[in-house]
Amino acid sequence: MAKTREVYICSVCGAQTLQWRGQCPNCHEWNTLEASAQARPAAGRRSSGLGGAAGVRADRPVPLRDVADAGHTPYGSGLKALDRVLGKGLVPGAAILVGGEPGIGKSTLLLQVAGLVAAQGKAVLYASGEESLPQIKARGERLRMLDPHLLALATSKVEDVLDALNGVGGSRPPALVIVDSVQTVTSLEAEGLPGNVSQVRAVATALLEACRRVGCTLILVGHVTKDGVLAGPRLLEHMVDTVISLEGDRRQMFRLLRVFKNRFGPNEELLVFRMGERGMQVVDDPSTFFLGARDASLSGTAVVMAVDGQRPLAVEVQALVARTFLSIPRRAALGFDANRLHLLLAVLEKRLKLNFGQVDIYAKVGGGMRLQEPGLDLALVAAVLSSYYDVPLPEKCVLWGEVDLNGQVRPVAAQELRLSQARRLGFEPIVYPDGGQGGGIATIAALQQRLFHRQ
């Protein structure tokens, strides 16, 4: 027998909801929702919508060479840097998942992209389950992205978005659909509150199938957990073609866009944005962006040539060694793992015969960056020694390398990329691991002798 479920139908406007409410969410009349049994929609066979040869059914196996690819040519997002990171721009029929913390700028960036695509004469649909239409318009006016081809829809029902995709009312299907966010949209084919596993899976599946059928690009906004990972079922990341994360500190003016999965281009790409009055602005050359207006004449600072994804970045590392009045000296780290600081301080005490028992040591990564790569070790050691001896490093000095427990300096990944970028930016001296090729240093004792002239 077919399974049934209980839904509540408004006797005034006919709106349906899965839970009883005192007030109809559509017409706002009171005590008009009545319970009704409704058969669950059967999971019938659906077309993949990926296209096929003329006269050939899409649900039948066909020779791969006969598959028609017309209408799947990528188009630009209006931001050339974003197109480069995505690989080919926006691909019709593709799905992109964008994650990030609340207030990090996801909606701002996507409304910019929507306006720039609409300016090309393409229809764009921006569907929001979190904001009202006046709120979306206010942000669009601030960004100056009110194009006639940009359509907005404030709804929490996926059926409304599907109607717009199918061109209800004689309108043409949009070329780009943005759903903000997938956790706030519900489907009548699933039970539960918005954001649960069943609802997210049902909403994403319906949108993906519809967008592939009509050949439009789909961008889904996803919430993240307190650990920074995308919320909801892991299946959602496997269903889409590209997974993007927007990161950064909301109190800082920069944002980092990382690509974790991409079927149309390279993974681990990085794009740096600056938050401005008119939205997100691409930082064309972020190599020295995080250095800011640093004063190289002060002790306790060092520059590390870090690699994030495939992009080398020059980032400042700061350390402060100060006399303590506590029985147990304090150790604090900001922008990297505090355990790394404890480990390196133990290596310095053991291998260089230093005594840190009477000093507090604080260390941080400048510019609000967070670094996790092992190449940070050598620059962190140099910054601590610089503050300990109160001797500044050379103005254009740059360092990178991993420090072992025995005091040896080990090469890290992308050594040639770091070296070429450091030379291009005019850094000198360049202190890096030897790696058996000469020209570098092999131990932290050699680093101390070279930069601070101490045995």
DRENDO-1510 file (C-alpha; in Angstrom, 1 decimal, always signed):
<recs>
REC; n; res; u; v; w
REC; 1; MET; +0.0; +0.0; +0.0 .
REC; 2; ALA; +1.1; +3.5; -0.7 .
REC; 3; LYS; +2.5; +5.3; +2.3 .
REC; 4; THR; +0.7; +8.5; +3.5 .
REC; 5; ARG; +1.6; +11.4; +5.6 .
REC; 6; GLU; -0.2; +14.1; +7.4 .
REC; 7; VAL; -0.1; +17.7; +6.1 .
REC; 8; TYR; -2.0; +20.8; +7.1 .
REC; 9; ILE; -4.0; +22.7; +4.5 .
REC; 10; CYS; -5.3; +26.2; +4.9 .
REC; 11; SER; -9.0; +26.4; +4.2 .
REC; 12; VAL; -8.7; +30.0; +3.0 .
REC; 13; CYS; -5.7; +30.0; +0.6 .
REC; 14; GLY; -4.9; +26.3; +0.2 .
REC; 15; ALA; -1.3; +26.7; +1.4 .
REC; 16; GLN; +0.3; +23.5; +2.8 .
REC; 17; THR; +2.6; +23.0; +5.7 .
REC; 18; LEU; +4.0; +19.9; +7.4 .
REC; 19; GLN; +3.4; +21.2; +10.9 .
REC; 20; TRP; +0.3; +22.7; +12.5 .
REC; 21; ARG; +0.4; +26.4; +13.3 .
REC; 22; GLY; -2.1; +28.8; +14.8 .
REC; 23; GLN; -1.6; +31.2; +11.9 .
REC; 24; CYS; -1.3; +30.4; +8.2 .
REC; 25; PRO; +2.2; +31.3; +7.0 .
REC; 26; ASN; +0.8; +32.4; +3.6 .
REC; 27; CYS; -2.4; +34.4; +4.2 .
REC; 28; HIS; -1.8; +35.0; +7.9 .
REC; 29; GLU; -5.3; +33.9; +8.8 .
REC; 30; TRP; -5.8; +32.3; +12.2 .
REC; 31; ASN; -7.1; +28.8; +12.9 .
REC; 32; THR; -7.5; +27.9; +9.3 .
REC; 33; LEU; -5.0; +24.9; +9.0 .
REC; 34; GLU; -6.8; +21.6; +8.9 .
REC; 35; ALA; -5.1; +18.1; +8.9 .
REC; 36; SER; -5.3; +16.0; +5.8 .
REC; 37; ALA; -3.8; +12.7; +4.8 .
REC; 38; GLN; -1.7; +12.9; +1.6 .
REC; 39; ALA; +0.1; +10.1; -0.3 .
REC; 40; ARG; +3.8; +10.4; -0.5 .
REC; 41; PRO; +5.1; +11.0; -4.0 .
REC; 42; ALA; +6.7; +7.9; -5.4 .
REC; 43; ALA; +10.3; +8.0; -6.3 .
REC; 44; GLY; +9.9; +7.5; -10.0 .
REC; 45; ARG; +12.5; +7.3; -12.6 .
REC; 46; ARG; +13.8; +10.7; -13.6 .
REC; 47; SER; +15.8; +11.9; -16.5 .
REC; 48; SER; +19.4; +12.7; -15.7 .
REC; 49; GLY; +19.1; +15.9; -17.8 .
REC; 50; LEU; +22.8; +15.7; -18.8 .
REC; 51; GLY; +22.0; +15.8; -22.5 .
REC; 52; GLY; +22.2; +13.2; -25.2 .
REC; 53; ALA; +22.2; +12.7; -29.0 .
REC; 54; ALA; +19.2; +13.9; -30.9 .
REC; 55; GLY; +16.4; +11.4; -30.8 .
REC; 56; VAL; +18.0; +9.4; -28.1 .
REC; 57; ARG; +16.5; +9.0; -24.6 .
REC; 58; ALA; +18.6; +10.4; -21.8 .
REC; 59; ASP; +17.8; +7.4; -19.6 .
REC; 60; ARG; +19.2; +4.9; -22.0 .
REC; 61; PRO; +22.9; +4.1; -22.5 .
REC; 62; VAL; +24.3; +5.9; -25.5 .
REC; 63; PRO; +27.8; +6.0; -27.1 .
REC; 64; LEU; +29.8; +8.7; -25.3 .
REC; 65; ARG; +30.9; +10.3; -28.6 .
REC; 66; ASP; +27.3; +10.8; -29.6 .
REC; 67; VAL; +26.4; +12.9; -26.5 .
REC; 68; ALA; +25.5; +16.4; -27.4 .
REC; 69; ASP; +27.4; +19.1; -25.4 .
REC; 70; ALA; +25.8; +22.1; -27.0 .
REC; 71; GLY; +24.6; +24.7; -24.5 .
REC; 72; HIS; +27.2; +23.7; -21.9 .
REC; 73; THR; +29.8; +26.3; -22.7 .
REC; 74; PRO; +31.1; +28.1; -19.6 .
REC; 75; TYR; +30.4; +31.8; -19.1 .
REC; 76; GLY; +32.1; +34.4; -17.0 .
REC; 77; SER; +31.0; +35.3; -13.5 .
REC; 78; GLY; +32.1; +39.0; -14.0 .
REC; 79; LEU; +35.1; +38.4; -11.7 .
REC; 80; LYS; +38.1; +37.2; -13.8 .
REC; 81; ALA; +39.9; +36.0; -10.7 .
REC; 82; LEU; +37.0; +33.9; -9.6 .
REC; 83; ASP; +36.7; +32.4; -13.1 .
REC; 84; ARG; +40.4; +31.4; -12.8 .
REC; 85; VAL; +39.9; +29.8; -9.4 .
REC; 86; LEU; +36.8; +27.9; -10.7 .
REC; 87; GLY; +38.7; +26.7; -13.7 .
REC; 88; LYS; +36.3; +27.6; -16.5 .
REC; 89; GLY; +33.9; +30.1; -15.0 .
REC; 90; LEU; +30.3; +29.1; -14.4 .
REC; 91; VAL; +29.4; +25.9; -16.2 .
REC; 92; PRO; +25.7; +25.4; -17.2 .
REC; 93; GLY; +24.2; +22.5; -15.3 .
REC; 94; ALA; +27.0; +22.5; -12.7 .
REC; 95; ALA; +26.4; +22.9; -8.9 .
REC; 96; ILE; +28.6; +24.9; -6.6 .
REC; 97; LEU; +28.4; +24.7; -2.8 .
REC; 98; VAL; +29.6; +27.8; -0.9 .
REC; 99; GLY; +30.2; +27.6; +2.9 .
REC; 100; GLY; +31.3; +30.0; +5.5 .
REC; 101; GLU; +30.6; +31.4; +9.0 .
REC; 102; PRO; +27.6; +33.8; +9.5 .
REC; 103; GLY; +28.4; +37.4; +8.5 .
REC; 104; ILE; +31.6; +36.4; +6.6 .
REC; 105; GLY; +30.2; +37.8; +3.3 .
REC; 106; LYS; +28.7; +34.9; +1.4 .
REC; 107; SER; +25.5; +36.7; +0.5 .
REC; 108; THR; +27.4; +39.9; -0.4 .
REC; 109; LEU; +29.8; +38.0; -2.8 .
REC; 110; LEU; +27.0; +36.0; -4.4 .
REC; 111; LEU; +24.8; +39.0; -4.9 .
REC; 112; GLN; +27.7; +40.7; -6.6 .
REC; 113; VAL; +28.2; +37.7; -8.9 .
REC; 114; ALA; +24.4; +37.6; -9.6 .
REC; 115; GLY; +24.5; +41.3; -10.6 .
REC; 116; LEU; +27.5; +40.9; -12.8 .
REC; 117; VAL; +26.0; +37.9; -14.6 .
REC; 118; ALA; +22.7; +39.8; -15.0 .
REC; 119; ALA; +24.6; +42.7; -16.5 .
REC; 120; GLN; +25.6; +40.3; -19.4 .
REC; 121; GLY; +22.0; +39.9; -20.3 .
REC; 122; LYS; +21.5; +36.6; -18.7 .
REC; 123; ALA; +18.5; +35.9; -16.4 .
REC; 124; VAL; +19.6; +35.3; -12.8 .
REC; 125; LEU; +17.4; +34.1; -9.9 .
REC; 126; TYR; +18.4; +34.9; -6.3 .
REC; 127; ALA; +16.3; +32.9; -3.9 .
REC; 128; SER; +16.6; +33.6; -0.2 .
REC; 129; GLY; +15.1; +31.8; +2.7 .
REC; 130; GLU; +16.8; +34.0; +5.2 .
REC; 131; GLU; +16.0; +37.6; +4.0 .
REC; 132; SER; +13.0; +39.5; +2.8 .
REC; 133; LEU; +12.8; +41.2; -0.6 .
REC; 134; PRO; +13.4; +44.7; +0.9 .
REC; 135; GLN; +16.5; +43.4; +2.7 .
REC; 136; ILE; +17.9; +41.9; -0.5 .
REC; 137; LYS; +17.1; +45.1; -2.5 .
REC; 138; ALA; +18.8; +47.3; +0.2 .
REC; 139; ARG; +22.0; +45.3; -0.2 .
REC; 140; GLY; +21.7; +45.4; -4.0 .
REC; 141; GLU; +21.4; +49.2; -3.9 .
REC; 142; ARG; +24.5; +49.4; -1.7 .
REC; 143; LEU; +26.4; +47.1; -4.2 .
REC; 144; ARG; +24.8; +48.9; -7.2 .
REC; 145; MET; +23.7; +45.5; -8.5 .
REC; 146; LEU; +20.0; +46.2; -9.4 .
REC; 147; ASP; +19.9; +45.0; -13.0 .
REC; 148; PRO; +16.5; +44.3; -14.7 .
REC; 149; HIS; +17.6; +40.7; -15.4 .
REC; 150; LEU; +18.3; +40.0; -11.7 .
REC; 151; LEU; +15.2; +38.4; -10.2 .
REC; 152; ALA; +14.8; +37.9; -6.4 .
REC; 153; LEU; +12.6; +35.4; -4.6 .
REC; 154; ALA; +12.0; +35.3; -0.8 .
REC; 155; THR; +10.7; +31.8; +0.0 .
REC; 156; SER; +11.3; +28.8; +2.2 .
REC; 157; LYS; +9.7; +26.3; -0.2 .
REC; 158; VAL; +11.7; +24.5; -2.8 .
REC; 159; GLU; +8.6; +24.2; -5.0 .
REC; 160; ASP; +8.6; +27.9; -5.6 .
REC; 161; VAL; +12.2; +27.8; -6.8 .
REC; 162; LEU; +11.4; +24.9; -9.1 .
REC; 163; ASP; +8.4; +26.8; -10.6 .
REC; 164; ALA; +10.8; +29.7; -11.4 .
REC; 165; LEU; +13.3; +27.2; -12.9 .
REC; 166; ASN; +10.6; +25.7; -15.2 .
REC; 167; GLY; +9.7; +29.1; -16.5 .
REC; 168; VAL; +6.2; +29.3; -15.0 .
REC; 169; GLY; +4.2; +32.3; -16.2 .
REC; 170; GLY; +6.0; +32.4; -19.6 .
REC; 171; SER; +9.3; +33.6; -18.3 .
REC; 172; ARG; +12.5; +32.1; -19.6 .
REC; 173; PRO; +14.5; +29.8; -17.3 .
REC; 174; PRO; +17.4; +31.6; -15.5 .
REC; 175; ALA; +21.0; +31.0; -16.5 .
REC; 176; LEU; +22.1; +31.2; -12.8 .
REC; 177; VAL; +20.2; +30.2; -9.7 .
REC; 178; ILE; +21.5; +31.1; -6.2 .
REC; 179; VAL; +19.8; +29.5; -3.2 .
REC; 180; ASP; +20.7; +31.2; +0.2 .
REC; 181; SER; +20.7; +28.9; +2.1 .
REC; 182; VAL; +19.9; +25.3; +1.5 .
REC; 183; GLN; +19.3; +24.7; +5.2 .
REC; 184; THR; +16.4; +27.2; +5.3 .
REC; 185; VAL; +14.4; +25.7; +2.4 .
REC; 186; THR; +12.0; +22.8; +2.8 .
REC; 187; SER; +10.5; +20.2; +0.5 .
REC; 188; LEU; +7.0; +18.6; +0.7 .
REC; 189; GLU; +8.7; +15.3; -0.2 .
REC; 190; ALA; +10.5; +15.1; +3.1 .
REC; 191; GLU; +9.5; +15.4; +6.7 .
REC; 192; GLY; +11.1; +17.3; +9.6 .
REC; 193; LEU; +12.2; +20.8; +10.2 .
REC; 194; PRO; +14.3; +22.9; +7.8 .
REC; 195; GLY; +18.0; +22.0; +7.9 .
REC; 196; ASN; +17.7; +18.3; +9.0 .
REC; 197; VAL; +19.3; +15.6; +7.0 .
REC; 198; SER; +16.1; +14.5; +5.1 .
REC; 199; GLN; +15.1; +18.1; +4.2 .
REC; 200; VAL; +18.6; +19.1; +3.0 .
REC; 201; ARG; +18.9; +15.9; +0.9 .
REC; 202; ALA; +15.5; +16.3; -0.7 .
REC; 203; VAL; +15.9; +20.0; -1.4 .
REC; 204; ALA; +19.4; +19.6; -2.9 .
REC; 205; THR; +18.4; +16.6; -5.1 .
REC; 206; ALA; +15.3; +18.5; -6.5 .
REC; 207; LEU; +17.3; +21.6; -7.3 .
REC; 208; LEU; +20.2; +19.6; -8.9 .
REC; 209; GLU; +17.9; +17.6; -11.1 .
REC; 210; ALA; +16.0; +20.7; -12.2 .
REC; 211; CYS; +19.1; +22.8; -13.0 .
REC; 212; ARG; +20.7; +20.0; -15.0 .
REC; 213; ARG; +17.5; +19.5; -16.9 .
REC; 214; VAL; +17.2; +23.2; -17.9 .
REC; 215; GLY; +21.0; +23.7; -18.2 .
REC; 216; CYS; +21.4; +26.5; -15.6 .
REC; 217; THR; +24.2; +26.9; -13.0 .
REC; 218; LEU; +23.2; +26.3; -9.4 .
REC; 219; ILE; +25.0; +27.9; -6.4 .
REC; 220; LEU; +23.9; +26.6; -2.9 .
REC; 221; VAL; +24.9; +28.4; +0.3 .
REC; 222; GLY; +25.6; +26.1; +3.2 .
REC; 223; HIS; +25.9; +26.8; +6.9 .
REC; 224; VAL; +28.9; +25.7; +8.8 .
REC; 225; THR; +29.4; +24.1; +12.3 .
REC; 226; LYS; +31.3; +25.7; +15.2 .
REC; 227; ASP; +34.3; +23.7; +13.9 .
REC; 228; GLY; +34.2; +25.4; +10.5 .
REC; 229; VAL; +33.0; +22.4; +8.4 .
REC; 230; LEU; +29.9; +22.4; +6.3 .
REC; 231; ALA; +26.8; +21.5; +8.2 .
REC; 232; GLY; +24.4; +18.8; +7.1 .
REC; 233; PRO; +25.0; +15.5; +5.4 .
REC; 234; ARG; +28.3; +14.8; +3.9 .
REC; 235; LEU; +26.4; +13.6; +0.9 .
REC; 236; LEU; +25.8; +17.2; -0.1 .
REC; 237; GLU; +29.5; +17.7; -0.8 .
REC; 238; HIS; +29.6; +14.6; -3.0 .
REC; 239; MET; +26.5; +15.7; -5.0 .
REC; 240; VAL; +27.9; +19.1; -6.2 .
REC; 241; ASP; +30.7; +19.8; -8.6 .
REC; 242; THR; +32.6; +22.4; -6.7 .
REC; 243; VAL; +32.9; +23.1; -2.9 .
REC; 244; ILE; +34.0; +26.6; -1.9 .
REC; 245; SER; +34.7; +28.0; +1.6 .
REC; 246; LEU; +34.8; +31.7; +2.5 .
REC; 247; GLU; +37.0; +32.2; +5.5 .
REC; 248; GLY; +38.4; +35.0; +7.5 .
REC; 249; ASP; +37.9; +37.1; +10.7 .
REC; 250; ARG; +34.8; +39.2; +10.6 .
REC; 251; ARG; +36.8; +41.9; +12.4 .
REC; 252; GLN; +39.4; +42.0; +9.6 .
REC; 253; MET; +38.9; +43.5; +6.2 .
REC; 254; PHE; +40.1; +40.5; +4.1 .
REC; 255; ARG; +38.4; +37.3; +3.2 .
REC; 256; LEU; +40.0; +34.0; +1.9 .
REC; 257; LEU; +38.1; +32.0; -0.7 .
REC; 258; ARG; +39.3; +28.4; -0.9 .
REC; 259; VAL; +38.4; +25.7; -3.3 .
REC; 260; PHE; +38.3; +22.2; -1.7 .
REC; 261; LYS; +36.7; +20.3; -4.6 .
REC; 262; ASN; +36.5; +21.2; -8.3 .
REC; 263; ARG; +35.5; +19.0; -11.2 .
REC; 264; PHE; +36.4; +21.7; -13.7 .
REC; 265; GLY; +39.7; +23.0; -12.4 .
REC; 266; PRO; +42.5; +22.5; -9.9 .
REC; 267; ASN; +41.8; +22.0; -6.2 .
REC; 268; GLU; +43.3; +23.9; -3.3 .
REC; 269; GLU; +43.1; +27.3; -5.1 .
REC; 270; LEU; +43.0; +30.5; -3.1 .
REC; 271; LEU; +41.5; +33.9; -3.7 .
REC; 272; VAL; +41.9; +36.9; -1.5 .
REC; 273; PHE; +39.2; +39.5; -1.2 .
REC; 274; ARG; +39.1; +42.9; +0.6 .
REC; 275; MET; +35.8; +43.9; +2.1 .
REC; 276; GLY; +35.0; +47.4; +0.9 .
REC; 277; GLU; +32.1; +49.8; +0.8 .
REC; 278; ARG; +30.8; +48.2; -2.5 .
REC; 279; GLY; +31.3; +44.6; -1.4 .
REC; 280; MET; +34.1; +42.2; -2.1 .
REC; 281; GLN; +37.1; +43.5; -4.0 .
REC; 282; VAL; +39.7; +41.1; -5.4 .
REC; 283; VAL; +43.3; +41.5; -4.2 .
REC; 284; ASP; +45.2; +41.2; -7.5 .
REC; 285; ASP; +48.6; +40.4; -5.9 .
REC; 286; PRO; +48.1; +39.0; -2.4 .
REC; 287; SER; +51.8; +38.0; -2.1 .
REC; 288; THR; +52.6; +40.9; +0.2 .
REC; 289; PHE; +49.1; +42.0; +1.2 .
REC; 290; PHE; +49.3; +40.5; +4.7 .
REC; 291; LEU; +52.6; +42.3; +5.5 .
REC; 292; GLY; +50.8; +45.6; +5.7 .
REC; 293; ALA; +52.9; +48.6; +6.8 .
REC; 294; ARG; +55.3; +46.6; +9.0 .
REC; 295; ASP; +58.3; +48.3; +10.6 .
REC; 296; ALA; +61.3; +46.0; +10.0 .
REC; 297; SER; +63.5; +47.9; +12.4 .
REC; 298; LEU; +61.8; +46.4; +15.4 .
REC; 299; SER; +62.9; +43.2; +17.0 .
REC; 300; GLY; +60.7; +40.2; +17.3 .
REC; 301; THR; +59.3; +40.1; +13.7 .
REC; 302; ALA; +60.1; +37.8; +10.8 .
REC; 303; VAL; +58.6; +37.1; +7.4 .
REC; 304; VAL; +57.7; +33.6; +6.3 .
REC; 305; MET; +57.1; +32.7; +2.7 .
REC; 306; ALA; +54.0; +30.5; +3.2 .
REC; 307; VAL; +52.1; +28.5; +0.6 .
REC; 308; ASP; +48.4; +28.3; +0.9 .
REC; 309; GLY; +47.0; +26.0; -1.8 .
REC; 310; GLN; +49.0; +26.9; -4.9 .
REC; 311; ARG; +49.7; +30.5; -4.0 .
REC; 312; PRO; +52.8; +31.7; -2.1 .
REC; 313; LEU; +52.1; +34.4; +0.5 .
REC; 314; ALA; +54.6; +36.6; +2.5 .
REC; 315; VAL; +53.2; +36.7; +6.0 .
REC; 316; GLU; +54.7; +38.4; +9.1 .
REC; 317; VAL; +55.3; +36.4; +12.3 .
REC; 318; GLN; +55.7; +38.3; +15.5 .
REC; 319; ALA; +57.1; +37.2; +18.9 .
REC; 320; LEU; +57.5; +39.0; +22.3 .
REC; 321; VAL; +59.8; +37.7; +24.9 .
REC; 322; ALA; +59.3; +39.7; +28.2 .
REC; 323; ARG; +60.4; +39.2; +31.8 .
REC; 324; THR; +57.8; +37.3; +33.9 .
REC; 325; PHE; +56.7; +37.9; +37.4 .
REC; 326; LEU; +54.8; +34.6; +37.6 .
REC; 327; SER; +55.9; +31.4; +39.1 .
REC; 328; ILE; +54.9; +29.6; +35.8 .
REC; 329; PRO; +55.8; +31.7; +32.7 .
REC; 330; ARG; +53.1; +32.3; +30.2 .
REC; 331; ARG; +53.0; +31.0; +26.6 .
REC; 332; ALA; +50.4; +32.3; +24.2 .
REC; 333; ALA; +50.0; +31.7; +20.4 .
REC; 334; LEU; +47.6; +33.4; +18.0 .
REC; 335; GLY; +47.1; +32.3; +14.4 .
REC; 336; PHE; +48.7; +28.8; +14.8 .
REC; 337; ASP; +48.7; +25.8; +17.1 .
REC; 338; ALA; +50.0; +26.7; +20.6 .
REC; 339; ASN; +51.5; +23.2; +20.8 .
REC; 340; ARG; +53.9; +24.2; +18.0 .
REC; 341; LEU; +55.1; +27.1; +20.0 .
REC; 342; HIS; +55.7; +24.9; +23.1 .
REC; 343; LEU; +57.6; +22.3; +21.0 .
REC; 344; LEU; +59.9; +24.9; +19.3 .
REC; 345; LEU; +60.7; +26.6; +22.6 .
REC; 346; ALA; +61.7; +23.2; +24.1 .
REC; 347; VAL; +64.0; +22.6; +21.1 .
REC; 348; LEU; +65.6; +26.1; +21.5 .
REC; 349; GLU; +66.3; +25.5; +25.2 .
REC; 350; LYS; +67.8; +22.0; +24.5 .
REC; 351; ARG; +69.8; +22.7; +21.4 .
REC; 352; LEU; +70.9; +26.3; +21.9 .
REC; 353; LYS; +71.3; +26.2; +25.7 .
REC; 354; LEU; +68.8; +29.0; +26.2 .
REC; 355; ASN; +66.8; +29.6; +29.4 .
REC; 356; PHE; +63.2; +30.6; +28.9 .
REC; 357; GLY; +62.2; +29.8; +32.5 .
REC; 358; GLN; +62.1; +33.5; +33.6 .
REC; 359; VAL; +60.3; +35.0; +30.6 .
REC; 360; ASP; +56.8; +35.1; +29.1 .
REC; 361; ILE; +56.6; +34.4; +25.4 .
REC; 362; TYR; +53.8; +35.5; +23.1 .
REC; 363; ALA; +53.6; +34.8; +19.4 .
REC; 364; LYS; +51.2; +35.6; +16.6 .
REC; 365; VAL; +50.7; +35.6; +12.9 .
REC; 366; GLY; +50.2; +39.2; +11.6 .
REC; 367; GLY; +47.2; +40.3; +9.6 .
REC; 368; GLY; +44.7; +37.9; +11.2 .
REC; 369; MET; +46.0; +35.0; +9.1 .
REC; 370; ARG; +45.9; +31.4; +10.3 .
REC; 371; LEU; +48.8; +29.2; +9.2 .
REC; 372; GLN; +49.0; +25.4; +9.7 .
REC; 373; GLU; +51.9; +24.5; +7.4 .
REC; 374; PRO; +55.3; +23.3; +8.8 .
REC; 375; GLY; +57.2; +25.9; +6.9 .
REC; 376; LEU; +56.2; +28.4; +9.7 .
REC; 377; ASP; +58.7; +26.8; +12.1 .
REC; 378; LEU; +61.9; +28.5; +11.0 .
REC; 379; ALA; +60.3; +32.0; +10.9 .
REC; 380; LEU; +58.8; +31.5; +14.3 .
REC; 381; VAL; +62.2; +30.5; +15.7 .
REC; 382; ALA; +63.8; +33.5; +14.2 .
REC; 383; ALA; +61.1; +35.9; +15.6 .
REC; 384; VAL; +61.6; +34.4; +19.1 .
REC; 385; LEU; +65.4; +34.7; +19.0 .
REC; 386; SER; +65.1; +38.2; +17.6 .
REC; 387; SER; +62.9; +39.3; +20.6 .
REC; 388; TYR; +65.1; +37.4; +23.0 .
REC; 389; TYR; +68.3; +39.0; +21.9 .
REC; 390; ASP; +66.4; +42.3; +21.1 .
REC; 391; VAL; +68.1; +42.3; +17.6 .
REC; 392; PRO; +66.0; +43.0; +14.5 .
REC; 393; LEU; +66.3; +40.8; +11.5 .
REC; 394; PRO; +67.5; +42.3; +8.1 .
REC; 395; GLU; +64.8; +44.4; +6.6 .
REC; 396; LYS; +64.1; +42.1; +3.5 .
REC; 397; CYS; +64.9; +38.8; +5.2 .
REC; 398; VAL; +62.5; +35.9; +4.6 .
REC; 399; LEU; +62.5; +32.4; +6.0 .
REC; 400; TRP; +60.7; +29.1; +5.8 .
REC; 401; GLY; +61.5; +25.5; +6.9 .
REC; 402; GLU; +60.4; +22.8; +9.3 .
REC; 403; VAL; +62.3; +22.4; +12.6 .
REC; 404; ASP; +62.8; +18.8; +13.9 .
REC; 405; LEU; +63.1; +17.9; +17.6 .
REC; 406; ASN; +66.9; +17.5; +17.1 .
REC; 407; GLY; +67.3; +21.0; +15.9 .
REC; 408; GLN; +67.7; +20.1; +12.2 .
REC; 409; VAL; +65.9; +22.2; +9.6 .
REC; 410; ARG; +64.0; +20.1; +7.1 .
REC; 411; PRO; +62.8; +21.1; +3.6 .
REC; 412; VAL; +59.1; +21.6; +3.0 .
REC; 413; ALA; +56.8; +21.3; +0.1 .
REC; 414; ALA; +56.8; +23.8; -2.8 .
REC; 415; GLN; +60.4; +24.8; -2.1 .
REC; 416; GLU; +61.1; +26.0; -5.6 .
REC; 417; LEU; +57.8; +28.0; -5.7 .
REC; 418; ARG; +58.7; +29.8; -2.5 .
REC; 419; LEU; +62.2; +30.5; -3.6 .
REC; 420; SER; +61.2; +31.9; -7.0 .
REC; 421; GLN; +58.5; +34.1; -5.4 .
REC; 422; ALA; +60.9; +35.4; -2.7 .
REC; 423; ARG; +63.4; +36.4; -5.4 .
REC; 424; ARG; +60.7; +38.0; -7.5 .
REC; 425; LEU; +59.6; +40.2; -4.5 .
REC; 426; GLY; +63.3; +41.2; -3.9 .
REC; 427; PHE; +63.8; +39.5; -0.5 .
REC; 428; GLU; +67.4; +39.2; +0.7 .
REC; 429; PRO; +68.7; +37.3; +2.6 .
REC; 430; ILE; +66.6; +34.2; +1.9 .
REC; 431; VAL; +66.9; +31.7; +4.7 .
REC; 432; TYR; +65.6; +28.2; +3.8 .
REC; 433; PRO; +66.5; +24.5; +4.4 .
REC; 434; ASP; +69.6; +23.2; +2.7 .
REC; 435; GLY; +68.0; +20.1; +1.3 .
REC; 436; GLY; +71.3; +18.7; +0.2 .
REC; 437; GLN; +71.7; +21.3; -2.6 .
REC; 438; GLY; +73.7; +23.9; -0.8 .
REC; 439; GLY; +72.9; +27.5; -0.2 .
REC; 440; GLY; +70.6; +26.9; +2.8 .
REC; 441; ILE; +71.0; +26.2; +6.4 .
REC; 442; ALA; +70.8; +22.8; +8.1 .
REC; 443; THR; +70.3; +23.5; +11.8 .
REC; 444; ILE; +68.9; +26.2; +14.1 .
REC; 445; ALA; +72.4; +26.7; +15.4 .
REC; 446; ALA; +73.4; +27.8; +11.9 .
REC; 447; LEU; +70.4; +30.2; +11.8 .
REC; 448; GLN; +71.5; +31.7; +15.1 .
REC; 449; GLN; +75.1; +32.2; +13.9 .
REC; 450; ARG; +74.0; +33.7; +10.5 .
REC; 451; LEU; +71.4; +36.1; +11.7 .
REC; 452; PHE; +72.5; +37.0; +15.3 .
REC; 453; HIS; +76.3; +36.1; +15.1 .
REC; 454; ARG; +76.1; +34.0; +18.2 .
REC; 455; GLN; +77.6; +30.6; +18.9 .
</recs>
